[in-house]
Amino acid sequence: MTDNELELGEICALSNRYGRDSNYVIAGGGNTSYKNDDTLWIKGSGVSLAEITKDGFVAMDRAKLAAVWDKAKRGMYPDAPEAAVLAEMMAAKKPGQEDKRPSVETLLHDMLPFTYVVHTHPALINGMCCGKNGEKTAASLFGAGALWIPASDPGFVLAAAVQKKLEGAQRIPSILLLQNHGIFAAANDSRGIDAIYRDVSAALAEKIIKTAAFGPPLTEYRESETIGASLARAASAEAASPRSASFVRNDEYARLVSDRAVFEAAAVPFTPDHIVYAGSDPLFIERGKDIAEAFNKHCASRGRAPKIAAYQGLGIFGIGVNKKSAVTALELFDDWIKVGIYAESFGGPLPMSREKIDFINNWEAEHYRAKLNEQKQQ
């Protein structure tokens, strides 16, 4: 077995371990990589970290990736940088990778001078990254060991923002903390990755003053079955294809659905993954209102169907192409609420701006990932 095969086995093990731990990754979120001097192996877009094998990584030519930056500096991507850079990245794949698509964060992984990079979206860490005092807290806790990146569109724009921050740096930090996004941990062995996550999580846990009080979940409650069926019918009619709804009520959700103002104050997403899997515009239905009418009015005003629906006084429904994707929407909404509550320990919640939300909703890369996710759910 070659050294590269051993290292790929190690990044697979790291990916699976973090990908199967919902404290770090939910659904298809996060990405990982391994590199040597000439090749970067990056998680393929749409591949789950929990299940990834060696075949799930895309081998990239690092010299060709470096050339992307040379072209950017010469102003060769003035109008549509994301589309142009995607074409460059697809052309940078090594032979035998034709049917794969590299992660949108490929360039960022490549620029970090460490063997392994593990990028995740832990609710605890995102409590700080999505808090009004997040940057200040990061500086006080981690100093020069971590680099704070203000809210940025993912992909090439994010990579360019990091590169600009790193220009002239005497030491490249092993931790990147991304506002409204997550954490990049970089190290030359798996123990270094584990140490970063352990230390960052422990430091933040000491700052937490409030956690989500979900309590025991209830999946059958009063009229939930009838309302869920009505939501599924409305969603199926809007999409012209079958849709499913799944219900959860718990102590935290009971508080959220007590009043429209309470729900809508918490219903602005914090990270791109929240939008991809739980949607950007949850629906609130007042008790007694016609469900189909409320659903259709929401779709017309927002331009898209909701993946989360709250019914006043009852609970939260996830909506998806089938039961599994509906449950996934609920899992991401759980994370969404957890992040908001953790953020209260870091100056209060700082959700994504409408500009950033609109970017994710209209971004080709996320449409591609969402489509792959739907195909897997079917």
N, C-alpha and C positions, 0 to 999 in steps of 0.2 A: 504494500500500500504506500502510495506517495505521500509526501508531506502535505500537499494540497488536499488530498483525499481525507487525511486525518483532520486537517483544519476545517474542511467542509463538514465533516462529521461533528466537530465541536460547535460550529455555528448552528447546525441543525439542532443539536441538543439544547443550546442556549435558547434558540427561537422557540422550540417546543415547550421548554420549561416556563418561560415568561408568557408565551402565548396561551398556555392552559391555565394561567393564574388570572382570574378576573380582577384582581387588584391592580394588574398592569395592562391587560389587553382584553377587550370585549369584541366579539365577532371578528371581522377581518382587519382590525386596526393594527397600527405599528409596522415597522420594517426593520430588517437587520442586514448586516453585510460582513464579509470577510475579504481582505485584500492582501496581495503581495505586491512586488514592485511593478508588475506589468498588467495584472488582472484584478478587477473588482468583481466579486460574486455578490449580487444584490438580490434581495427578495423580489420575485416577480409580482407585478400588480395583480391584485385579486386573489393572491395565494394566502391562505391562513397560516399564521405563525404556529398555531397549535398543531397543525398537521403537516407542515412543510418538510420535505425531504430534499436531498441534494438536487433532484430534478426541478425543484421549485425555485432555484436560484438562477439568475441570468448572468452569464460570464460577459464582462464588459472590458473593452480595450481601454486601458487608462490613458494611453497617449492620445487617443481620439477624444476622450472626455476632456483632457487638458486643452485640446484645441478649441473646444467650445468657448472657453474663457478668452482665448486669443481673439476669436471672432467677435465676441461680445465687446471687448475693449476697442475693436476697430469699427464698432457701430453697425455690425452686420445684421442685428436683430432689432431694428427700430420700431417696426409696426406691430408684429405679432410674435413676441419673444417666446411664449409658451409653445406655440405651434412649431416654430422654427427649431427650438431646442429639442422638442420631442422628436422631430425628424432626425436631428443630429444624434440623439441618444439611440434611436433605433438603428442608425447606421453604425454606431459604435459597438454593437453586439458582435461577439466573436462567432466564428463559424459554428453551425449546429444549433444556434439559438433562435432560428427564424420565427418560430411560432410563439415566442415569449415576448412579454412587454416588461421592461424594467420599472421598478418603483419610481414614482414622480420625484422622490428625494435622492435619486442616484447621485447627482452632482454634489450634494451636501455630504453624503457618505464618503464620496471619493476624496474630498478635500481634507478630511480629518486624518491626520497622519498616525493612525492607530490600526492594529490588525483587525479588531472587532469593533462594530458599532451596533448598539441595540437601542432602537427608538420606540418608546411606548407612551401611553397616555394614562398614567395612574391618576385616579380621582384625588388622592391625597396630594400629590405633587401639583396637579392641575388646580387644586384649591388655591395654592400660592400663585401659579401662573395665570389664573383667572381672577386674581384679587387686585383691588385698587392699589394696595401697598406691596404687590408682588416683587417688583424690581428692588425696592428698598429692603425687603426681607431677604431676598436672595443675596444681595451685597453684604448684609450684616452676618448672614450665616455661612456663606461659602466664599466670599471675597473673590480673589483672582482665580480661584479654582473652578469657577463657573462663569459662563458668558451668558448674559441676558439678551434675548432678541425680542424687540418690540413686535407687536402684532404685524404679521406679514402674510401675504398670499402664499400658499405652499408652492412647491416646485422651483422653477428657475428664480422667481422673485425672492423666495426665502434663501436659496443658496447664495444669490448675489448679496443679500443683506448680511449674511454670515461672513462671506468673503471680505466685504468692506470692513466689517468689525475686526477681522483678523489681520488686516493689512498692517504690517509693521510690528505685529505682536512678537515679543521675544519668546513667549511660551504659549503654545496652543492648549487651551483648557480641555480637559477630558469630559466636561459637562456643558451641555448647551441647554438652557432653560428658555422655552419658547412661549411667549405670551399667547394665551388662548389656543394652545396647541399641545404641548407636552415636553418630554425630556429626551435628549440624545445622550447616551452614556457610551464613552469610547475608551478602550483599553487594549493592551497587547495580549491579554489572556482572559479566560472566563472568570477567574477569581477577581480580577480588577473590575469587571463589569458588575459582578455581584456586590463587591465592596461599595461601589458608587451608589447602587440602588439602596443597599442597606443603610449607608450613612446618611444619604439625603432623606430617606423616609423617616429615619429615627430623629433627625434634626427637626423635621416638620411636625412629626407627631407630638413633640413637646410644646408646639405652639398652638395646637388645636384646642379651642375653647368650646366647640359644639360639633356634634356629629349627627348624622341623619337618624331620626327616631322612627324607622320604618315599622318595627314591630312585626308580628306574624302576618304573612300575606294571606289574603282571602281571594280565591279565584271564583267562588260562587257566592253571590250576595244579592238578595232581593231580586230585582228585575234585570240583573246583569246579562242573563242569557238572551232575553228578549231584545234588549238594547243592542247587544253585540251583534245579533242577527240583523237588526235594522241597519247598523253601521256597515256590516259586510255587504248587504244588498246595495246600499247607496254607493259604496266604494266600487263595487263590481259594475254597477251601471255607469259610473263616471269613467272607469278605465276600459269598459267594454270587454272585460275579462274577469275571471273569478278573483275575489279577494276574501280574506279571512280576518276576523277580529278576535283578540284575546284580552281577557280582563284581569286586572289586579286592583285590590283595595288593601291598604295598610294604614297605619296611623298617620304617616307623613302625607300620604295621598288624600286621606280624609280631610286633613287640614287644607290641602291645596284646592280641592274641589268644592270647598264650602262656599266660595264666592268667586265671581269672574275676575274681580280686581286682584284678589290674592293669587289666582292661577296665572293670570297674564303677566304679573310682575315677575314670576319665576319662569315664564315660558319663552325666554330669549336664549338661544343656544350659546354654549361657551366654546365649543371646539368643532372643527370640520367633521369629525366622526359623529357627533351628535346630529348634525344635519344629514349626513349620508344615510344613517340607519334609523333615526327617529324623526327626521324632517325638521324644517326650519320654522314651521308655522303650526303649532298644535291648535286643535279646535276645542273650544269650550261650548258645551250645549247646556243651556239653562233648563232646569227641570220643567217638564210639561211641554217643551217646544217640539215641533215636528222634526224628527231626526234627519230625514232625507232633505227637507228644506234647509235646515241649518248646515248640513254637509255641502249641499250644492252652492249655497250662498258663499260659504267659506272658500270653496274651490274657485268660484268666479272672482272673488275679491283678491285672492292671493295668487292665482294663476297656477296652482298645483294642489293636488289632493294631500290632506294631512296623513301622517303616519301615526300620530298620537291624537286621541280624542278624550277629553275629560267630560264626564257627565255630572252635573251639579248634585252634590250630596251623596254620590255613589262611589265613583272611583275612576281609574284610568284604563283606556282601551288602546292596545297596539293594533295597527292595521297593516296587513302585508299581503303578499301574493299567496301565502298559505299560513298555516298555524305557526310554523317555525319562524318565518320572517316577522310575523306579528309579535311573537315572544321576544325576538331580537330587538325590535323597536322598543319594547318595554324595558329590556335590559339596559339599552342606551339611555332611555329616559331616567331610569334609576341613577345611572352614572351622572347624568346631567344635574339631577337634583342634589346628589352627593357633592358634586363640585361646588355648586352654589352655596351649600351649607358650610363646607370647609372654607370657602372664600370669606365667610364672615369673620374668620380668624386672621385674615390678611387685609383688613381695611374695607371689607365688603365686596360683594360680587361685581365683576367687570365682564359682562357678556361680550360677544362679538358685535362689532358695529354692523349696521345694515349694509354698508359697502362690502365688508368682508363676507357677510352672509350671502349677498347677491353673487359674489364671485364664485363661491363654492356651488351654489345652485346652478350656475351657468357654465361651470368649468368642464370641459370635455373629459379630462382625466377622471373626475369624480363620476360623471355619467358612465364612463367605461367601467369603473369599479362597481358602481351600483348595479349595472347590468349583469356583470359577472356574479355578483352576490345573489341577484334574483334567479339566475340560471341554476346556481348551486342549491337554492332553496326548493326548486321545483322537483 
